[in-house]
Amino acid sequence: MRDRQRGFSHPIPSEITPQEVWRERRQLLKAAGLGALGVAAPEARAGVARAGTLPALPASRNAALSTTEPLTPYDDVVSYNNFYEFGTDKSDPAKNAGTLRTRPWTVVVEGEVHRPRTFDIDALLRLAPMQERVYRHRCVEGWSMVIPWVGYSLSSLLKAVEPTGNAKFVEYTTLLDPARMPGQSDPVLQWPYHEGLRMDEAMHPLTLLAFGLYGEVLPNQDGAPLRMVIPWKYGFKGGKSIVRIRLVERQPVTSWMQSVPSWYGFYSNVNPTVSPQNWSQATERRIGEGRFGGLFTPRRKTELFNGYGAQVAELYRGMDLRREF
C-alpha cells in the first residue's frame, strides 16, 4: 500500500517471499504456466554477510526467556530487512549497508539520570554478561521470524546511569549519516529515527539491547553495532544503530507516529484485533517456513503480544489496547 503524500509503500503479506526459495518458486510457476501472474521476487543477494564471516560474540543461552520454536534461517535474517536508512525495499539494507562504519562508535545516555555517560561500544559490550535469547519477531507487514539474538537486558544499562524519579520514558535515536545511509535522503521519514518506550517497558527483562545474532556481532543490515529488540512489539520499535538514549518525563513523539499517526501508535504492541495499517494483523507468515515459503507459506494466527502475554500483559492492565495502540 502506498501513501501518496509521503511516497512510501508497505508490501501486503502476499508479497512476502523468503529469498532462499524465490528461484525455485519461479521455476515452479513457470512449469505450471503461471509466469504471466507477475509475482514479485526479490533480487539475488548482494553483499550479504555469510554465517561464520563476522566476529564471534559468545553468550550463554537464557532458556527461561527463549522460545523453542525453529529458528529462521540465517540467510533470511540477514537479507530480508526493514532498515529504511538504507532503503525501503527489503533487499536494500543488505545491498547498501556495507558503507556503515561501526568503529569508532559511542552512545550517549542522558536526560533524567544522575550519572549521564557516553559509552564506547567496547565498554557497552563489557557492561553486563552476554546472553543468547531466541525471540519471535513480528512486523506490521504480516511476516515474522524467530531469531537467536545476543545481548543483555536494557535495564542493565539504565541502572548504570541511575534514573531520577522524573524518568517516565526512554527515547532512543539512531545514527544520522546521509553520506553512508542513502535512505536518509528519502523524505519517507524525518531523520534521524526516534523510538521510545515507557519506563516499565524499558526495564522489563525481555527488552534486549542486542549486539549480535546467531553467535556473531550484528551484520550492518540488522542494526550494527547495537539495536533494541522488544519481542512483544512490532519490529519497527526496535531502533537500529543507536547513538543516543535519553530518559525523559514526557512521552516522546516517535518517527512513525510523526509520519503516520493514524497507523502507528506509541505502544505498538502486537495485537491481532487492531489493524491501523489498513490490512489485517490477525494472521502472519513465518519467513523460511515451508518448502516454497512466501506465497505458499501457510498462515498462522497472530497472538496477542506476539505470544508474550504471560510476561507482559500486566504492564497494560486497565488500558484500552484498541485506543492506545
Residue pairs with C-beta under 8 A, 6 or more apart in sequence:
1 9
1 10
1 12
1 277
1 278
1 279
2 8
2 9
3 9
3 260
6 187
6 188
6 259
6 260
7 186
7 187
7 188
8 88
8 186
8 188
9 88
10 140
10 141
10 277
11 90
11 141
12 141
12 142
12 279
13 141
13 142
13 143
13 279
13 283
13 284
13 285
13 299
14 295
15 40
16 141
16 142
16 143
16 285
16 287
16 294
17 25
17 39
17 40
17 41
17 42
17 293
17 294
17 295
18 73
18 76
18 80
18 287
18 288
18 293
18 294
18 297
19 42
19 45
19 75
19 76
19 79
19 80
19 91
20 73
20 75
20 76
20 288
20 293
21 291
21 292
21 293
21 294
22 41
22 42
22 294
23 41
24 292
25 39
25 41
25 292
25 293
25 294
25 295
25 296
26 35
26 41
28 292
29 35
29 37
29 39
39 295
42 79
42 80
42 90
42 91
43 91
45 75
45 79
45 91
45 94
46 91
46 94
46 95
47 94
47 95
47 96
47 97
47 98
48 75
48 78
48 79
48 94
48 219
48 221
49 78
49 219
49 220
49 221
51 74
51 75
51 214
51 216
52 216
54 216
54 217
54 219
55 216
55 217
56 215
56 216
56 217
57 130
57 150
57 211
57 212
57 215
57 216
57 217
58 130
58 215
59 129
59 130
59 131
59 132
59 150
59 151
59 212
59 215
60 129
60 130
60 131
60 132
61 131
61 132
61 133
61 134
62 131
62 132
62 133
65 131
65 133
65 205
65 206
66 132
66 133
66 134
66 135
66 148
67 134
67 135
67 136
67 146
67 307
68 134
69 134
69 136
69 146
70 146
70 289
71 134
71 146
71 147
71 148
72 145
72 146
72 147
72 286
72 287
72 288
73 288
74 214
76 145
76 287
76 288
77 145
77 147
77 213
77 214
77 222
78 94
78 219
78 221
78 222
79 91
79 94
79 221
80 90
80 91
80 143
80 287
81 90
81 93
81 94
81 221
81 222
82 90
82 93
82 139
82 235
82 236
83 92
83 93
83 97
83 183
83 221
83 222
83 223
83 240
84 183
84 186
84 188
84 189
84 193
85 174
85 175
85 181
85 183
85 184
85 191
85 193
85 240
85 241
86 92
86 93
86 95
86 96
86 97
86 100
86 181
86 182
86 183
86 221
87 93
87 95
87 96
87 182
87 183
87 186
88 183
88 186
88 188
92 183
93 220
93 221
93 222
94 221
96 182
96 183
97 219
97 220
97 221
97 224
98 220
99 180
99 181
99 182
100 175
100 177
100 180
100 181
100 220
100 224
100 241
101 180
102 121
102 220
102 224
102 225
102 241
103 121
103 225
104 120
104 121
105 120
105 121
105 225
105 243
106 118
106 119
106 120
106 121
106 243
107 118
107 119
107 121
107 124
107 226
107 242
107 243
107 244
107 245
108 116
108 117
108 118
108 243
108 244
108 245
109 116
109 117
109 118
109 119
109 157
109 158
109 161
109 244
109 245
109 246
109 247
110 116
110 244
110 245
110 246
110 247
111 167
111 171
111 246
111 247
111 248
112 163
112 164
112 166
112 167
112 247
112 248
112 249
113 161
113 162
113 163
113 164
113 167
113 247
114 161
114 162
114 163
114 164
115 160
115 161
115 162
116 161
117 160
117 161
119 127
119 157
121 225
121 226
124 157
124 209
124 211
124 226
125 211
127 152
127 156
127 157
127 160
128 152
128 153
128 156
128 157
129 152
130 150
130 151
130 152
130 211
130 212
131 150
131 151
131 152
132 148
132 149
132 150
132 215
133 148
133 149
133 150
133 151
133 208
134 146
134 147
134 148
134 149
135 146
135 147
135 149
135 206
135 208
135 229
135 231
136 144
136 145
136 146
136 231
136 306
136 307
136 308
137 144
137 145
137 146
137 147
137 229
137 231
137 235
138 144
138 234
138 235
138 270
138 284
138 302
138 306
139 234
139 235
139 236
140 234
140 235
140 236
140 277
140 281
141 277
142 279
142 281
142 283
142 284
142 285
143 284
143 285
143 286
143 287
144 284
144 285
144 286
144 287
145 286
145 287
145 288
146 286
147 213
148 213
148 214
148 215
149 208
149 210
149 212
149 213
149 229
150 210
150 211
150 212
150 213
150 215
150 216
151 208
151 209
151 210
151 211
151 212
151 226
151 229
152 208
152 209
153 204
153 205
153 206
153 207
153 208
153 209
154 170
154 202
154 203
154 207
154 208
154 209
154 228
155 202
155 203
155 204
155 205
155 207
156 209
157 209
157 245
158 170
158 202
158 203
158 247
161 247
163 199
163 247
164 247
166 249
167 199
167 247
167 248
167 249
168 198
168 199
168 248
168 249
168 250
168 251
169 196
169 197
169 198
169 199
169 202
169 247
169 248
169 249
169 250
169 251
169 252
170 196
170 197
170 198
170 199
170 202
170 245
170 246
170 247
170 248
171 194
171 195
171 196
171 245
171 246
171 247
171 248
171 252
172 194
172 195
172 196
172 228
172 239
172 242
172 244
172 245
172 246
173 192
173 193
173 194
173 239
173 242
173 243
173 244
173 245
173 246
174 192
174 193
174 239
174 240
174 241
174 242
174 243
175 181
175 192
175 241
175 242
175 243
176 184
176 191
176 192
177 184
178 184
178 185
178 191
184 191
184 192
188 259
189 255
189 256
189 258
189 259
190 255
190 258
190 259
193 239
193 240
193 255
194 239
194 252
194 253
194 254
194 255
194 258
195 228
195 236
195 237
195 238
195 239
195 254
195 255
196 251
196 252
196 254
196 266
197 207
197 230
197 237
198 251
198 315
199 247
200 315
201 207
201 230
201 312
201 315
204 311
204 312
204 315
206 230
206 231
206 232
206 308
206 311
206 312
207 228
207 229
207 230
208 228
208 229
208 230
208 231
209 226
209 227
209 228
210 218
210 223
210 226
210 227
210 228
210 229
211 217
211 218
211 225
211 226
212 218
213 219
213 222
217 224
217 225
218 224
218 225
218 226
218 227
222 240
223 238
223 239
223 240
223 241
224 240
224 241
225 241
226 241
226 242
227 238
227 239
227 240
227 241
227 242
228 237
228 238
228 239
228 242
229 238
230 237
230 238
231 306
231 308
232 269
232 270
232 305
232 306
232 307
232 308
232 309
232 311
232 312
233 267
233 268
233 269
233 270
233 306
234 268
234 269
234 270
236 256
236 264
236 268
237 268
251 266
254 264
254 266
256 263
256 264
257 264
257 265
257 266
262 276
263 276
263 277
263 278
264 276
265 276
265 324
265 325
266 324
267 316
267 321
267 324
267 325
268 325
269 304
269 305
269 316
269 321
269 325
270 281
270 302
270 303
270 304
270 305
270 306
271 281
271 304
271 305
271 321
271 322
271 325
272 281
272 282
272 283
272 301
272 302
272 303
272 304
273 281
273 282
273 304
273 322
274 281
274 321
274 322
274 325
275 281
275 282
276 325
281 302
282 301
282 302
283 299
283 300
283 301
283 302
284 299
284 300
284 302
285 294
285 297
285 298
285 299
285 300
286 297
286 300
287 293
289 297
289 298
290 296
290 297
290 298
303 309
304 313
305 312
305 313
316 324
